[in-house]
Amino acid sequence: MSLFKARDWWSTILGEKEEFDQGCLCVADVDNSGSGQDKIIVGSYMGYLRIFNPHPVKPGDGVQPEDLLLEVQLREPILQVEVGKFVSGTEGLHLAVLHCRKLCVYAVSGTLGNVEHGNQYQIKLMYEHNLQRTACNMTYGPFGGVKGRDLICIQSMDGMLMLFEQESYAFGRFLPGFLLPGPLTYSSRTDSFITVSSCRQVESYKYQVLAFATDADERQETEQQKLSSGKRLAVDWVLNIGEQALDICVVSFNQAISSVFVLGERNFFCLKDNGQIRFMKKLDYSPSCFIPYCSVKEGTINTLVGNHNKMLNVYQDVTLKWATQLPHVPISVKVANLQDLKGVIVTLSDNGHLQCSYLGTDPSLFQAPRVDSREINYEEFDAEMKELQKIIKEATKTQDILPKSEKYRDLIVTAEVSPDLDAESQAIDSEVKAEAIPSVTVKITIQSRVTAQKPNLAVCVQAPLAVTCDQFVFDDLEPDSSETVVLSVFLKGNCSPSELEGNCMVSYNMPTELNPEGIPKVAQCNFRLPLRLICFPAQPSKAANHKLTIDTNKPPISFLTIFPDFVDPSEDDQANVLGFQFLTGSKTTLLASKTSQRYRIQSDQLEDLWLITKELTLRLEEHFKKQNCKDFACTFSGSIPLQEYFELIDRHFELRLSAEKFQELLSERAVQFRAIERRLLTRFKDKTPAPLQHLDTLLEGTFREVIALADAAEENQANMFQAFTKLKSATHLVIMLISLWQKLSTDQVAILEATFLPLAEDTQELGWEETVDAAISYLLRTCLSKSSKEQALTLSSQLCMPKDTSRLKKNITLFCDRLAKGGRLSLSTDLTTQQAAVMAGGCTTIPESDLEERMVIPGSTATFPSHGQIAKQKSQPGLSEDAAEETEKP
């Protein structure tokens, strides 16, 4: 048993699933027995009022039936209970109970019975006040220096102090500059109310000032009427503590002067009556409650401070004297005299754990049992060690961050995309300027094999796509149960997306024997959206600015077979040529050669080629997979359209520079605006008014400039988002062309995607250009390096926005050039492995002037462009389809 553990003298659990707060606990001789023994009064948010008088036979006993003097349900939540002289004509103690819209004062009395357990207690309502405003807390005391009675002050949620002179309502005053209610107390020494405002200031208001201030009923009147009807409410003193306060307490003991104690979120303050700090203590924990009490040392005050670590600390001024462990987190603490035992610590938790404890050093009677010694079986331990080492070795073979998928998952999420578009579009607030904006239904099913607690479903699609609902919260799933949700996906932004894929992710907790609260787990799945969601069939166009030719090793397939959703079976001319009209307005044409195994994709915009090219390759692979053809392959033998790709990079970078410029201009105008405001405020506060000297005109002009700059920055942000989406589409296209050109493996394509598409979102702090430049530079100095000299070069560890894109474009060109000369992508840091991978293609050492030469790609006569010579395919209007193909044949 630990020496620093609170000794349980008496404890009980109040009710079931009831909630309690700071003001729900009070200790006093509420029945006026005159014995000097306090009773414990507890109120709950469920409306239950309980009064206890603990009488344990021995320390640590639980509650006995006779310990509960009274239990009554008041049908309204109890916010606070207090005991004082609240009834006129008598100085007896009465119980005040604060509800949300009512204040009730009761008299508690007991009747002696004829047997041991026959005492009866009851409460009698003396009077009540119906409140016009929702109450927050209350305080009481001899306001105005009255003798023999206590008045009550209630603080409402909107900042009104309502004062009651026992059975009658006195007046109400609004606190100036009020936002949220804070703790409230009364100091009888200075006859003032002390609270902590939302400005994180301790404020003191004199009772006399409140009494003579403007009535709260006249709050809606004009400022001139307020001044004529009464004095404005003025604060007596203010102290800025820089944090919110949990509680305030005013104490005045015989051996110490009056002090105001304030418990903050991270500090503990002791103030004088005039608001000056007497001392403060910085806490290294999060406090929950406190109470000062009398100290045995003259001139000092002891304080009990509870925290969220279930600890109760005892301070003598700022010195920690004792720390004790509690079985719960206290939200309220009191010191009471119970059964001739003075100084019992009474604590209450938010879930109703009421405990009376003391600080003691009871000896522990527990003795640890003697451990039986036994011989160690080294062979058994050795076999177990080998088995564990084998498991560790198997686990460390792969360097994957994510664990391998289990054979039987505990929870399975599946997504089913409807093959047809919605008959009635579900698009909401779309920015697309089209006649009809289609949507498609996605049905998501969650099947659980085990108990899944707090399952949450998140559905993600890349902008500019959007879903009708992206978050779903379910009740706990029982074993072998399922949940199904239906949502729709549509195009919201006025640009084509870079991907037609979505993701479903379910997060849940799976309880175990050792962890009943559950182990957090995640299940996810991807789904593919139809191409009809963003485009529709249109008339093909022969003229285009950008053309790509994909070679295959199989005869061309009719579009009636692979694009049945875009081709009308009655039109035979669509068997080899097909047009796609995007919702955003651009058009793309797809052609299949009649004489060769080629497909051509052409469009006026480079980024529009990506989705059609990807859809073509996917549908061809699916078609030949159904035909059990395993040797189907696509290749690309043309030149990579780097020049057009660089134009998109420059466009995106220009918008980033514009965003930076707008940010600087906005900052300058904001500084100017605040400076003019300060000048005007100084003029308005001056007792002798001075001319404004056109400061108001300057303020209005600056304000209009700020609004105009903000609108321009917002428009630039929207343009930058569209430019980044187009850049991602073009990047996907370049990655696919490089992979088809060099016949890269799946791992090498993954490295390529991680290099060129490192960011899901583009920001000013971390942009696409500097991130990709750093990734390409790393590859050029590792797996694509020419010599060990380049590997010895160190890269900058800090990413910052470049001045221009010349270095990035140079690195991309060099990257493609080294891939053309036999370089292979690898994340291995072994130089020998890298050199072997490079030499496997039969390539010689790359000359220093490699960028000045034109490289012949093996297997074709097509040339790979250097820096200044990027091959560009020009459209030739007027040529027939076959004639155009003949011009491209090697």
N, C-alpha and C positions, 0 to 999 in steps of 0.2 A: 504494500500500500504506500502510495507516494505521500510524502510529507506535505506537498503543495497541492493537495486535493481537498476541495470543499467537503466538509463532513455533513452528510445528509441527516438532518434532525427530524424533518417531516416533509413529505412530498405527496403530490397527487396529480392525476391527469384530468383536465377539465373537459367534459363532453367528448364529442366525436366530430372531427373535422371542423372545429370552430376556430375562428381567427381572432387574434388579440393584437393590441398595439400599445404604444407608450403610455397613453392616458387611462388604460383599462385597469390599473392596479392602484390601490390606496390602502393605507394602514392607519387605523385610528380607533379610539374607544367609541364607536358609532352608536352603541346602545346606552351610553352614559351610565355604565355600571359603577364607575368610581373606584374600581379595583386597580386602575393603572395599567391594565392589560389591553393591548391593542387587538383589534379584530382585522382580518384580511378581507377587503372588499374587492371583488373582481367582476368586471363587466365584459361582455364579448360582443363582437359584431353580429352574432346571431340573436342578440337581444336578451341573453341570459344574465341575470344578476345573482351572484353568489356571495355569501358571507361565511367565513371560516373562523373558528377558534380552536387552533390545534392543541391537542393534549396527548402527545405520544407517551406510551408507557416506557419505552426506551428509545434512544436516538436511532433514527432510521426506520421507524415504523411507518407504515402507510396510513392513509386516511381511515378514520373510524366513523361510523354513522353519526355519532354525536358531535364530531368535529364540524360538520356542515350545519350551521345555524339556520340558514335560509337559502332557498333557491327558487327564483321566480323568473318567468319569461315575460319581458315587457313588450314583445312583438315589434320593437324597432331597434335598429343597431345602436349599441351604446358606444359613444365616442370617448367619453371621459367620465370618471367618477371622482368626486371630492367630498370631504367632510369639513363642515364649519358651522358657524352660528348664522344660519340662513333664515331663521324664522323670528319675526318681531315678537316682543313681549317675553322672550325667554333667552337665556344664554346657553341652553342645551345644544349639543351637537346634532346636526341633521345631515342627511345624505343628499347631495346634488348629483343628478344623473343627466348628462348632456346627450341628446339625440340629434339627428340631422336637422330636424325642424321643430324641436321641442326641448325645453328645459324643465325638469321635474325635480321637486324637493320633497323628500320623504323623511318621516320619523320612524326610526327602528326601535322597537320595544320588545321585551321578552316577558313571558309569564311563567312562573315557576310551576312545575308539575308535582304530582304526589309521588312519583317514582323517579329512579335515577335518570332515565332517558325521557322524562316527560316534559322537559322545558320546551316551550313553544315561542317562536319568534315570528313577528309579522312586521310589515311595513305599511305605513299609512301616508297617503298622498296629502301633503300640506297645501301645496299650490303648484301650478305649472304655468309656463309662458310659451305660447305658440310663436315661433320665430318666423319672420317674413323672409329671412334669408337663410341659406344653407350654412350651418355652423361648422367650424373647423376645430377649435379648442376653446378653453376658458381658463380664467384665473379668478382668484377671490382675495379679499382682504378688507381691512378697515379704510375704505377709500375716503379721502378728505379728513382723516383723523377721527372718525366716529368711534365711540366707545361701546364695547359690549355687543357688537354685531359685525357681520361680514357682508359685504356687497359682492356682486358677481359681475364679471366682464366677459363677454363672449365675443370672439373674433370670427367673422364670417369668411366664406371662401372668396368674396370679392372685396375684402379689406375694410369692412365696417366693424367698429368696436361698439357693441351694444351693452349698455350698463343698466343693471337692475338693482334697485334698492329694495331687496327682499321681494315682497309681494307685488311691487309696482315697477313699471318700466320707467327709467330716468331719461336717458337720451342716447343718441347714436352718432358717431363721428366716423368719417372715412379717413383712413391714413393716406397722407400725400404720397404720390409716386408709387402706388401699390401695384404689384403684379401677381405674386403668389403668397399665401399665408406662411408665416414662420412661427417658431415657438414664442409663447407669450407668458410673462410673469409680472408680479406686482411687488414693488419695493415699498414697505411701510415707512422706512426711514426717510426716504425722499418724497413719498407720496407720488410715485410715478410708475408708469407702465413701461416695461422694457421688452423689446422684440428685435428680431433680426429680419431685415427686409430682403427683397430679391436682389438688391444691389450689394449684398454681402456686407451690410453695415449693421452694427448694433445701434439701435435708436431708442432714445428715452423721451417719453411724453409726460408732462406734468398733468395730474388729475385736474387741477384748477384750469389749466390751458384747455383741456378737453371740454370742461364744463362751459367755458365762455366762448368756445369756438363756434363757427357756423354750423347750424344744424344739418345733419346728414340728409334730411328731407329736401333741403334746398340745393342739393348737389347739381341738379340740372339747370339751375339758374345761371345767368351770365356772371362774368367776373365782377362787374360793377355792382350787381345786386348782392353778391357775396360780401363785398367789402362794406356795404351799407348795412347788412343784416347782422353782422357779427365779425369777430376777429378770425383771421385765418389760422389754421392749425399749424403751430410752429414746434419744431423739435427742440428738446432741451439740450441734448448733446448727441453726437454721432461718433462712432468709432468704426473704421474700416478694418475688418478682420480677413478679408480676401477669400472667404469660403462660406459655404452654407452651414448653418448651425442645426444640430440635432435637438438640443435642449438648453434651457436657461434656468438657473436656480439662484435665488437670493437668500443668503444665510447671514445670521447675526447672533453669535454666541457670546457668552459673558466674557470670556477671555480673549476674544478676537473682535476686531472692528467689522462693520458690515461690509460684505463683499458680494459682487455679482459674478457668478460662475457661468461660463459659456462653453459648451462642448461642441467643437467644430468637427468637420470630417477628418481632419488630420492634426488638429491642435486643440489644446485645452487652455482656456483663458481664465484669469482671475482679474476682475476690474474693481476699481474704487467706485464710490457713489457718483463721482463726477465723470466717469467714463475713462479715466486713465488706467493704463495696464499696471496691475500690481506685479503679476508674473504670468508667464505662459509656458506651456510644456508641449514640445513637439512629440507626437505619438508615431511610433513605427508600425502601427496596426490600424485597422478600421474599427472605430468605436461604435457601440450600439446604444449605450445608455450610461447614466452616471447619477450619483447623488453625493453631496457633501454631508459630513456629519462631524460631531464634536471630537476634538483631539485632546489627548491627555497632556500634551505639551502646550504651554501657554504661548499665545501668539501665532499658532499654526492651525490649519484646518485639514482634516483628513477627507479624502475623496475616494469613493468606489467607482471605478470605470470598467464597464463590461465591453467586450469586443466580440467580433464575429468568429474568432478562433476558440470560442467557448472558454475564455479566460476572464477572470475578475481580478483587476489590479488595485492595490491599495496604495494611494499616494499621500504623503504628508507634505503639503504644498507641492513642490516639483520633484520630491524624492520618492522613488519607488520603495515602499517598505515591505510589501508582500505581494505575491501572485498566487492565485489558486485556480484550479481547474474545475469547471462546471460541466454537468452532463448535457447542457443545451446552450444555445445562444440566447442570452438574456436581452429582451427588448424593454424591460422595465425592472428597476431594482429599488428596494426600500429597506430601511432599518427599523425594526420593531421590537417591542418588549412583549414577550409571550411566555406565560406560565413561569413567572419569576425569573426568566432568563432574559437579560438585557442585551441588546445589540444583535439580535437575530437578523441575518441577511435573508430577505425575501426576494426571490427572482421569479420572473414570468417570461416564458418563451412565446413566440408568435403562434405556436400550435397548441398552447394550453398546458405546458408543463410548469406547474407551480411548485416551488421548492423553498423550504426554510432550512438554512444551513448555517454553519459556524466555522470559524477558522481555529483548528485545533491540531494537536499532534498525538492523536490516539495511537497507542502501540499496535503494531500488526501482529496478529496471532497466527498468521499463515507461515508455514514452513515448507520449503520446497522438498518434494519427495526425493529420496535417494535413487540415483540412476543405477540400474543394474549393469555391471560391466560384462561385456561379452567379447568373444574373440572375433577379430575382423577376418572376413573371407576375402582375401586378396584376389583370388581367381574370379569370384563373382563381380567384384568391383572392376577388375581389368576388362572383363567381357562387356560390362555396361559402358565403360569408357570408350571401348572400340565402337560400340553401337552408336553412341552419341557423336563420336568423331566422324563416323560414316554419314550420319544425318547432316552434320555441319558441312561436310565436304560436298554433299549433293546440293545443299542449299546455296553454297557459294560458287557453284559452277557457272550459273548464269548471273549476269550483272543487272538484271531487270530490277527496276525500282518497284513496280507493281507485282504482287504475287500472282502465281499461275492460277488460272481459272479452275475451280473445283469441278469434279465430274458431275456431281449433283448439287446444283446451287440451292441455297436456302430460299431465295426469292428470285423469281424470274420476271422480267419485264419485257414485253413484246409490243411492237408497234406495227399496225396494219394500215397501209395507205390505200384509200379507195381508188380503184382503177379508173373511175370516172370523176369528172369535176362536179362540184355541187350544182344542183339544179337552180338553187337560189343562192347567190353569192353571199358569203358571210364577211366580206371585207369591211373593215371599220376604219374610218379616218385615213383613207389611202391618199397619197399625194400624186398618184399616177393619173395623167390626163388622158385616160382612155375611156371609150364608151362603156365597156364592161370589164370589170376586174374579177377574174375567176378566183375561186378558192377550192381547196381540196380537203376532204375530211380525213383525219387520222384517228384511228381507234387504238387506244393504248390499254393493255391488259396487264395487271399485276397479279401474279400467282405466288402464293406463299406456302412453303412446306412446313414452316415453323411459326412460332409466335413472333410477330413483327410489331414492335412498339413505335409509336409516333412516326408512321411512314409519311414522307413528303415526296411529291413528284414534281420535278422541274423539267419543262420542255424548252429546248433551246433551238433556235434557227438563226442563221447569220443574217444580219441586216443587209439589205433593205427588206428581207422577208420578215413577216410577223405572224404571231398566232393569236387567236381570239382569247386564249387564257393560257398562261405559262406556269402557274403555280397551283398545286392541288394538295390539300391536307386531308388525310384520312384518319378514321378511328383505328385503334389497334386491330391488326389482322390476326385471326385465329389460324391454327394449322389447317392446311388444305382448303383455304379460302381464297377468294379472288376479288379484285375490284377493277372496274372498267370505266374509262372516261373517254369522251369524244370531243375533239377540238378541230378547228379549221386553220389552214395555213394560207396566206395570201401575200401578194406583193404590196408593201406599204410605201417604200421609198421610190422616188422617180428615177431609178437606175436599175440595171440588171444585176442580180446577185453574182457573186463569184463562185458559189457552190449551191447545189440543189440537194443538200443533205441536212438532216436534223438529228438531234440527240435527246434521248429521254434518260433521266437520272433519278433514281429513287434512293433516298437516304432513310435509314431506319435503325432501330436498336434491337439487338437480339439478346434477350436475357439468358443468363447462365446461373448455375448454382453459386458460383463464387461472386458473380456480379449481377444481382437481381435487377439493377437499373438498366442493364443492357450494354452490349458492346456495339459501338457504332459501325455500321456496314453500309456499303453502297452497291447498287446494281444498276446497270445502264445498258442501253441498246441504241443503235443508229437506224435511221430510216431514210429512204431515198424518195425525193419528191419528183413528180412527173414534169417533163419539159413543157407540157401544155399549160402549166401554171403561169409561165412568164412569156409565152409566145404562142402564135397561132399560124396556121398555113396561110401563105401569101403567094403572089405571082413571082416566079424566079426572076432574078436580074442578072444579065450577062456582064454588065460593067461593074467593076469593083476596084477599090484601091488596094486591098490586101487579099492575097491568095495563098493557100497552103495545099499541098498535095501529099496525101497519105498513101503509101504503097502497101500492098498486102501480098500474101503468097497464095491467095485463093481467088477464083473468078468473082467478079462483082455480083452482089446480091441486089435484087430488085427492091426498091424502096417500098413497094407494096407489102413486102415481107417483114422488113425490119422497122419501118415507120408506118404501121397500119393506122395509127391515131392521127397522122398528118396527111395521109394520101387518100383521095377519093377513088375507090375501086373502078368507078366508071370512066375515069380519065386515064388513058393509057400513057399520055405524054408525061405523067408524073412518075413513071417507073424508074427513070434515070436522072431526073432533075427535080429538085424540091426547094421551095422557098419558105423561109421562116420570118415572120414579122414579130418583133419584140413589142411588148406593151409600151416600152419607152419610146418607140418610134423607129428604131433602126431595123435594118433588114439584112439577112444572111441567106446565101444560096449554097445548096449542096448538090454536087454533080457526081455521077458515077460513070466511069469510062465504059464505052461499049467494046473497045478493042484491047484494053489493057486492064491490069488488076490495080486500078488506082481510083481514089476518090479525091475530089477537090472541094474545098470549103473556101468561100470568098465573101467578103463583106467590106463596107466602107470604113468600119472601125475595127482595129486590131483586137480589142478586148471582146468583141462579139463573136469572134471565131472560137473562143475557148469552150463554151458550153455545148455548142453544136459538135465540135471535134470530139469532146469527151463523150457525148451521148452516142456519136457514131461508133467509136471504138468499143464502148460498153455493149451496145446492141449487137455489133458484129461478134464480139466474144461470146455473148449469150446465145446467139444463133448457132455458131459452130459448136458450142458446147452441147447444145441439144442434138446436133448431128453426130456427136461422139467424135469430133475432129479435134485432136489434141495438139496438132502441129501448126495451128493458125497463129500468125504473127503479123504485126503491123510495123512498118519501118518508115523513116523519114530521110530523104536524101537531098532535100533542098537546103537552102541557106537559112540560118536562124535570123529572124527579123529583128536584129538588135537595134537598128536605127529607129524604127517605129517604137520599140520598147523604151528606148532612151527618151523619146519625146514625152511619153507618159510619165517617166521618172521626173523629167524637168518640170512638167506641169504640176505634179504633186509637190515638188520641192518649192516652186514659186508660191504656191498657196501657203505652205508652211512659213516661208519668209514673210508673206503678207500678214499671217496671223501673229507673228512675233512683232511686226510693226504696229498692228492695231493694239496689241497689248501694251506696248510702250506709250502710244498716244493716249490710250485710255488712262494709264497710270498718271501721265502728266496732267491731263484734264481733271482727273479726280483730285490731285494735289491742289491744283488751282481752284477747284470748286470748294474744297474744304478751307482754303485760305480766305476766300471771299466770305464764306459763312462765318468764320471767326471774326473778320472785320465787322460784318454786319451785327453779329451778336454783341460785340464790344460797343458799337454805336447805340444799340437798343438798350443795353444795360446802363448806359451813362445817365446820371441824374439830370444833366443839362444836355438836352437833345442837340445833336450836331447834324448838319446836312449830310445826306448819304453820298453825295458826289458821284452819282450814277453807279453806285455799287450794285443796286438792285438790277439795273439793266445788264451789267456785266455778269451778274449771277445767272440771270435768265439765259443770256447768250451762251455761257459756259455749260449750263444744263442742257441746252439744245445740242451743243457739240457732243456732250457725253452720250446723249440718246442716239444721235446720228452715228457716232463711232461704234456704239454697242450694236446697233442694227447692222452696220457694215461688217463687224466682226462675226455676228451670228450668221450672216449670209456667207461669209468666207468659210466659216466652219462647215456649213452644209455643202459648199462646193468642194472643200477638202475631203469630206467623207465620200462624196461621189468619186473624186479623183483617186482616193485610196482603194475604193471598191474596183474601179477600172484597172488600177495597177495590180491588184491581187489577181484579177481575171487574166491579165496579160502575163503575169508571173507564172500562174498555173499553166498557161499555154506554152511558155518558154521551157518550163520544166518538162512537160510532156514531150516537146519536140527534141530536147536534148536527150531524154531517156530513149526515145525511139531511134534517134540518130546514132547514139553510141551503144544501144542495146544494153542499158544498165540493168543491174539486178534490183530486186526489191529493196535490199538494204541500201544500195547506192542511191536509189530514188528517194528513200527516206532521208538520207543525208542531204540530198539536193533540196528537198522540201524544208528541212530544218534550217538550211542556209538562206534560202530566198524568202521563206514565209515564217519568220520567227515571231511575229506579233499578230495577235488577233485584233487588236485595236491600235490605232496610231495616235500618239500624244505629242505635245510640244516637248515634254521632258525626255521622252525616249521615242525617237522616230524610226521609220523604216530604213531610211538611207544609212544612218550611222550604224544601225544594228547589222544590216546586210553587209556593209563594207567591212565591219570587224570579222564577221563569219567567213567571208570570202578571203580576206587577208590571212586568216588562220589556216584555211585549206591550202592557199598558195605557199605557205611557209612550212607545211607539214606534208600531207600526202601528195600534193602537186608541186613540190619544190624541185628545183633543178639540181641543187647541190646542198651539201651540209652547211654552206655559208648562209643560205636563206633560212635554214632551220635555226641557226644561232641568233637570228634577229628577234628582238623582243617586241611584242605588241603593246600598244598603249592600254592600260587597265581602266581608263576612263572614257566613257562614251559621251560625246557632245555633238551638237548639231554642226555639220560642216558648213564652210562658206559657200561651196558650190558642189556640183555633182561630177566634176571632171575626174576625180580620183576614183569614185565608185564606178563610173562607166569604163574607165581604163582597166580596173580590176575585173569587171565582168567580161570584158573582151579578152583579157589575158586568161581568165578562167576557162572560157570556151576554147581558146586556142590550145591550151595545154591538154584539155580533154581530147581535142582532135588529134594531138600528137601522141596519144596512147596513155595519158594519165588516167589513173583510176582512183575513185573516191574511197577513202578508208579512214576510220577514226583511230586506227592503231598508231602508236607513237614510236614503233620500232622502225628505224631507218632501213634496215635490211629488208624487212617485209614490204615497205613502201617501194623501194627500188625494184624489188622482184616483181611487184604488181605493175610498175611502169614498164619494165623491160619485157613483160609478157606479150605486149602487143607488137614486138619486133621493132621498136622505135629507137632511133639513136638519140644521143644527148641533144637537148633543145639548145640551139644557138642563142647567143646573147641578143642578137638582132631579130628574134623570132617574130616580133610584132611588125617588122618592116617587110616580111616575106608573105607570100600568098601560099597557103597550105593546100595541097591536093588531098581530098578525103579518099581513103582507100576504098576501092570498089566503084568509084564514080568519077566523072570529070568535073563535078561541081566544085567550086572553089569556096574556101572559107574566108570571109572578109577580114581585112586588117582594120586598124583604127580608123583610117580615113576612107576606107572603101568597103562599105556595107552593101552587099548585093540586095537589090530590091526588085520584087516581081511586079511588073507593071501590067495593068489590064489592057487588053487589046480589043476594043469594041469593034463589032462588025465581023469577027471571026466566028465560025461555027464551033460547036463544042469539041468535035474531033480534031478540027484544025488547031484549036488552041492547045489541045493535048499533044499534038505532034510537035509543036514548038517547044514543049517541055521534055520531050523524050531525049535521053542521052544518046 
